[in-house]
Amino acid sequence: MIKPFFAVCSFFTVYALLTNFSGIPIDHDHALVFIIRHEEGVSNVNTYAGITQKKWEIWRSKQGDIRHLPRYVGMLAGDPKLHPLKDPEANITVIKRFYYDSLHKWHAWDIHPALQLIYADFVTLVGREAVKEIQKLVGVEADGMWGDATAKAVKIFNVDLEAKRSQNPGYAWQIFLRFDAQKRDVFQSLAKKNPEKYASHLQSWLKRSDDLKTYMQPILTGKNNGKG
């Protein structure tokens, strides 16, 4: 069941974007909201909305005039018992800006719109491991470093995906499923190789992938399967 917030605020915007791809996406809010929706509120004094105090300090220090930004990440919340998207006092604009900038660093907005959300969510969770999977998808060395070769290959991939999608409307969904399978394999592999660090996250990450897949299917296929 797609939540009304997603359906009203982003479905038609994203669908229009995907059906009129011009190379530069103009709406990223659906990705930011999905990620924040799946992050916790205040999990401890040093983390809020999935943002650690250390990452917050690094980002905050780069913002120039920081007087309007709290020193501690937990201060972004109004009621720490509420999820950021349900907390009317949460500074959701700043939280979204943090994620937008962080994802920009990982080149989340460079890939074709059909894969932006899945890659953005993936890289939020595992960083360079997600970059490696994009590199495998576009056919370059999977070193986890987004260099010139990767950037060029991604541009070619985007054009090719759009050309094939224009001939076969279901092609974008096929590519999404392929990348989704890659992502799940990485989660399983990380949990097996380093259970102490990743095993406790595996089931929640797979459930998060299920939610993302359910959300993206009607957007990429144009079919909502009777769901509202």
C-alpha positions as CSV (number, residue, x, y, z in Angstrom):
1,M,0.0,0.0,0.0
2,I,1.6,3.3,-1.1
3,K,1.3,5.9,1.7
4,P,-0.8,8.9,0.7
5,F,2.1,11.2,1.3
6,F,4.2,9.4,-1.3
7,A,1.3,9.1,-3.7
8,V,0.2,12.7,-3.6
9,C,3.6,14.5,-3.3
10,S,5.8,12.4,-5.5
11,F,4.2,9.8,-7.7
12,F,3.1,12.0,-10.6
13,T,6.2,14.2,-10.3
14,V,8.5,11.2,-10.5
15,Y,6.5,9.5,-13.2
16,A,6.5,12.7,-15.3
17,L,10.3,12.9,-14.8
18,L,10.9,9.4,-15.8
19,T,8.7,9.8,-19.0
20,N,10.5,13.0,-19.9
21,F,14.1,12.3,-19.1
22,S,16.4,15.1,-20.1
23,G,19.5,14.0,-18.4
24,I,19.2,16.2,-15.3
25,P,16.6,15.2,-12.7
26,I,14.8,18.2,-11.1
27,D,13.0,16.5,-8.2
28,H,14.8,14.6,-5.5
29,D,12.4,15.0,-2.6
30,H,10.9,11.5,-3.1
31,A,14.4,10.0,-2.5
32,L,15.1,12.1,0.6
33,V,11.7,11.4,2.1
34,F,12.0,7.7,1.5
35,I,15.4,7.6,3.2
36,I,14.4,9.7,6.2
37,R,11.2,7.7,6.6
38,H,13.3,4.6,7.0
39,E,15.7,6.1,9.5
40,E,15.1,6.2,13.2
41,G,14.4,9.4,15.2
42,V,16.7,9.8,18.1
43,S,18.4,6.4,18.6
44,N,20.9,7.8,21.0
45,V,22.2,11.2,22.0
46,N,24.7,11.2,19.1
47,T,22.3,10.2,16.3
48,Y,19.1,11.7,14.8
49,A,17.3,10.8,11.6
50,G,20.2,8.5,10.7
51,I,22.7,11.4,11.0
52,T,25.6,10.8,13.4
53,Q,27.0,13.6,15.5
54,K,30.4,13.1,13.7
55,K,28.9,13.4,10.2
56,W,26.8,16.3,11.4
57,E,29.8,18.2,12.6
58,I,31.6,17.7,9.3
59,W,28.6,18.9,7.3
60,R,27.8,21.8,9.6
61,S,31.4,23.1,9.5
62,K,31.1,23.4,5.7
63,Q,28.0,25.5,5.7
64,G,29.5,29.0,6.2
65,D,27.2,30.8,8.5
66,I,26.4,28.1,11.1
67,R,24.6,30.3,13.7
68,H,21.3,28.9,12.5
69,L,22.4,25.3,12.8
70,P,22.4,23.5,16.2
71,R,25.7,22.2,17.4
72,Y,24.2,18.9,18.4
73,V,22.4,16.7,15.9
74,G,19.8,15.7,18.4
75,M,18.7,19.4,18.6
76,L,17.2,19.0,15.1
77,A,14.3,17.3,16.8
78,G,11.4,18.8,18.6
79,D,10.0,15.8,20.4
80,P,12.7,13.1,20.4
81,K,10.0,10.4,20.8
82,L,8.5,11.2,17.4
83,H,9.9,10.2,14.0
84,P,11.3,13.2,12.1
85,L,8.5,13.1,9.5
86,K,5.8,13.1,12.3
87,D,7.5,15.7,14.5
88,P,6.1,19.2,13.6
89,E,9.0,20.8,15.4
90,A,11.7,18.8,13.6
91,N,13.9,20.8,11.3
92,I,13.1,18.7,8.3
93,T,14.4,21.2,5.8
94,V,17.9,21.1,7.3
95,I,17.7,17.3,7.5
96,K,16.8,17.0,3.9
97,R,19.6,19.4,2.9
98,F,22.1,17.3,4.8
99,Y,21.0,14.2,2.9
100,Y,20.8,16.0,-0.4
101,D,24.4,17.2,0.0
102,S,25.6,13.8,1.2
103,L,24.0,12.0,-1.7
104,H,25.4,14.6,-4.1
105,K,28.9,13.7,-2.9
106,W,28.1,10.1,-3.8
107,H,26.8,11.1,-7.3
108,A,23.4,9.8,-6.5
109,W,21.8,12.4,-8.9
110,D,24.1,11.4,-11.8
111,I,22.4,8.1,-12.5
112,H,19.2,7.7,-14.6
113,P,16.1,8.7,-12.6
114,A,14.9,5.1,-12.6
115,L,17.8,4.2,-10.4
116,Q,18.3,7.3,-8.3
117,L,16.3,6.3,-5.3
118,I,17.6,2.7,-5.1
119,Y,21.2,3.9,-5.5
120,A,20.7,6.8,-3.0
121,D,19.2,4.4,-0.4
122,F,21.9,1.9,-1.1
123,V,24.8,4.3,-0.8
124,T,23.3,5.8,2.4
125,L,23.6,2.3,4.0
126,V,26.9,1.0,2.7
127,G,28.8,3.8,0.9
128,R,31.5,2.6,-1.5
129,E,30.0,-0.9,-1.7
130,A,27.1,0.7,-3.5
131,V,29.4,2.6,-5.8
132,K,31.0,-0.7,-6.8
133,E,27.6,-2.1,-7.8
134,I,26.9,0.9,-10.0
135,Q,30.3,0.4,-11.6
136,K,29.5,-3.2,-12.3
137,L,26.2,-2.2,-13.8
138,V,27.8,0.3,-16.2
139,G,30.8,-1.9,-17.0
140,V,33.8,-0.3,-15.4
141,E,36.3,-1.4,-12.8
142,A,34.5,-1.8,-9.5
143,D,37.0,0.1,-7.2
144,G,34.4,2.1,-5.3
145,M,35.9,5.4,-6.6
146,W,33.6,7.6,-8.8
147,G,36.3,8.9,-11.2
148,D,36.2,10.1,-14.8
149,A,35.8,6.6,-16.2
150,T,32.7,5.9,-14.1
151,A,31.2,9.3,-14.8
152,K,31.6,8.8,-18.6
153,A,30.2,5.2,-18.4
154,V,27.2,6.4,-16.4
155,K,26.4,9.0,-18.9
156,I,26.5,6.4,-21.7
157,F,24.4,4.0,-19.6
158,N,21.8,6.7,-19.0
159,V,21.4,7.4,-22.7
160,D,21.2,3.7,-23.5
161,L,18.7,3.0,-20.8
162,E,16.5,5.9,-22.0
163,A,16.7,4.7,-25.6
164,K,15.8,1.2,-24.7
165,R,13.0,2.4,-22.4
166,S,11.5,4.4,-25.3
167,Q,11.2,1.2,-27.3
168,N,10.2,-1.0,-24.3
169,P,8.4,0.8,-21.4
170,G,9.2,-2.1,-19.1
171,Y,12.9,-1.9,-19.6
172,A,13.5,0.6,-16.7
173,W,11.8,-1.8,-14.3
174,Q,13.9,-4.7,-15.5
175,I,17.1,-2.7,-14.8
176,F,15.7,-1.7,-11.4
177,L,15.2,-5.4,-10.5
178,R,18.7,-6.2,-11.7
179,F,20.2,-3.6,-9.5
180,D,17.9,-4.6,-6.6
181,A,19.2,-8.1,-6.8
182,Q,22.8,-6.8,-6.8
183,K,22.0,-4.7,-3.7
184,R,20.5,-7.7,-1.8
185,D,23.5,-9.8,-2.7
186,V,25.8,-7.2,-1.2
187,F,23.7,-7.1,2.0
188,Q,23.9,-10.9,2.3
189,S,27.6,-10.9,1.6
190,L,28.4,-8.2,4.1
191,A,26.4,-10.0,6.8
192,K,28.3,-13.2,6.1
193,K,31.8,-11.6,6.0
194,N,31.4,-9.3,8.9
195,P,28.4,-10.5,11.1
196,E,29.5,-8.4,14.0
197,K,29.0,-5.2,12.1
198,Y,26.2,-6.1,9.6
199,A,24.2,-9.2,10.6
200,S,22.0,-7.2,13.0
201,H,21.0,-4.9,10.1
202,L,20.3,-7.5,7.4
203,Q,16.6,-8.1,7.9
204,S,15.8,-4.5,8.3
205,W,17.8,-3.6,5.2
206,L,16.0,-6.4,3.2
207,K,12.6,-5.1,4.4
208,R,13.6,-1.6,3.5
209,S,14.5,-3.0,0.0
210,D,11.0,-4.6,-0.2
211,D,9.4,-1.2,0.7
212,L,11.5,0.5,-2.0
213,K,10.6,-2.1,-4.6
214,T,6.9,-1.7,-3.7
215,Y,7.1,2.0,-4.0
216,M,9.0,2.1,-7.3
217,Q,7.0,-0.6,-9.2
218,P,4.0,1.5,-10.1
219,I,6.3,4.4,-11.0
220,L,8.4,2.4,-13.4
221,T,5.6,0.2,-14.8
222,G,2.7,2.6,-14.8
223,K,0.6,0.0,-12.9
224,N,-0.4,0.2,-9.3
225,N,-1.8,-3.3,-9.1
226,G,-5.0,-2.1,-7.6
227,K,-3.2,-0.4,-4.7
228,G,-4.0,3.2,-3.7
